[in-house]
């Protein structure tokens, strides 16, 4: 499995990177975000929203679990942190197979419910306030997407 990495020196650079990624996304694409608290998962999602021409302010759906935004195509932003040890069925399949892009923060907590093919992104704190974004494509679609993004 390939990995692609980029170092972002600030929030604006992270948002620019994810905005560029958004331009390559298609309905049904699933992106998982993992990383430390405050590493930039929501900042990354804000850039995606910008790239999808979403005008609403994007913020973490921590207490609502799923937020929907509409632009060129829908963005389903999930924060499943509070679902640890929960057996509740929230209909994730409908989002994963829907007509928009799904972003899942803390995705390891619902790993058994995720599609086999997706783009996993890990965001970690780096040196001097930087962030290291590591993209791990799972499946041919996401492998090709990463190659195009990093070319």
SVG drawing of the C-alpha trace seen along z (x, -y; Angstrom):
<svg xmlns="http://www.w3.org/2000/svg" viewBox="-30 -31 40 36">
<polyline fill="none" stroke="black" stroke-width="0.4" points="0.0,0.0 1.4,-3.4 1.6,-6.4 1.8,-10.0 2.9,-12.8 3.0,-16.5 4.2,-19.0 1.9,-21.9 3.4,-25.0 0.0,-26.6 -3.8,-26.3 -4.0,-28.1 -1.6,-25.7 -3.6,-22.7 -6.8,-24.3 -5.3,-24.9 -4.1,-21.3 -7.6,-19.9 -9.2,-22.4 -7.1,-21.0 -8.1,-17.5 -11.8,-18.5 -11.5,-19.3 -10.6,-15.6 -13.4,-14.1 -16.5,-12.3 -19.9,-11.4 -19.5,-8.4 -15.9,-9.2 -15.0,-8.5 -12.2,-10.2 -11.2,-9.2 -9.3,-11.6 -7.2,-10.5 -4.9,-12.6 -4.2,-14.2 -6.7,-16.7 -6.1,-20.0 -4.0,-18.6 -6.2,-20.1 -8.9,-17.6 -11.6,-20.2 -9.3,-22.7 -8.7,-20.1 -12.5,-19.6 -13.0,-23.4 -10.6,-23.4 -12.6,-20.5 -15.8,-22.5 -14.2,-25.5 -13.2,-23.3 -16.8,-22.1 -18.1,-25.7 -19.8,-25.3 -20.7,-28.7 -21.8,-27.7 -19.3,-27.8 -17.9,-24.3 -17.2,-23.3 -16.8,-20.1 -19.9,-18.0 -18.8,-16.6 -22.1,-16.9 -24.3,-16.2 -22.2,-13.4 -23.1,-14.2 -23.4,-17.6 -24.4,-18.0 -23.3,-20.8 -24.3,-21.5 -22.2,-22.9 -21.2,-21.4 -22.0,-18.1 -23.0,-17.3 -20.3,-17.0 -21.2,-14.7 -18.9,-15.6 -18.9,-13.0 -17.2,-13.1 -17.7,-9.6 -15.6,-10.2 -18.6,-9.9 -19.6,-6.6 -16.9,-4.5 -18.5,-1.3 -21.9,-2.2 -23.9,0.3 -26.2,-2.4 -26.9,-2.1 -26.9,-5.6 -27.2,-4.6 -23.6,-5.2 -24.0,-3.1 -26.5,-5.6 -23.8,-8.3 -20.9,-6.2 -22.9,-5.1 -24.6,-8.5 -24.3,-11.3 -21.7,-13.3 -18.3,-13.1 -18.1,-11.7 -15.4,-12.8 -15.2,-10.7 -13.1,-12.0 -11.9,-9.4 -12.8,-6.7 -11.0,-3.9 -14.0,-3.8 -16.3,-2.6 -13.7,-0.7 -16.1,2.3 -18.7,0.0 -16.3,-1.7 -16.2,-0.7 -13.1,1.3 -12.0,-1.4 -11.4,-4.9 -8.7,-7.6 -7.3,-7.5 -5.5,-10.7 -3.5,-11.0 -2.7,-14.5 0.1,-14.8 1.8,-17.7 5.2,-18.4 8.0,-20.7 7.6,-24.5 3.7,-24.4 3.7,-22.4 1.5,-19.4 2.4,-16.2 -0.5,-14.9 -0.1,-11.3 -2.5,-10.0 -3.0,-6.2 -5.2,-5.2 -7.1,-2.0 -8.2,-0.9 -7.4,-1.8 -9.6,-4.9 -7.8,-6.5 -4.4,-5.4 -5.0,-7.2 -6.4,-10.2 -3.3,-10.5 -1.0,-10.1 -2.9,-13.0 -2.9,-15.1 0.9,-14.7 1.9,-15.0"/>
</svg>
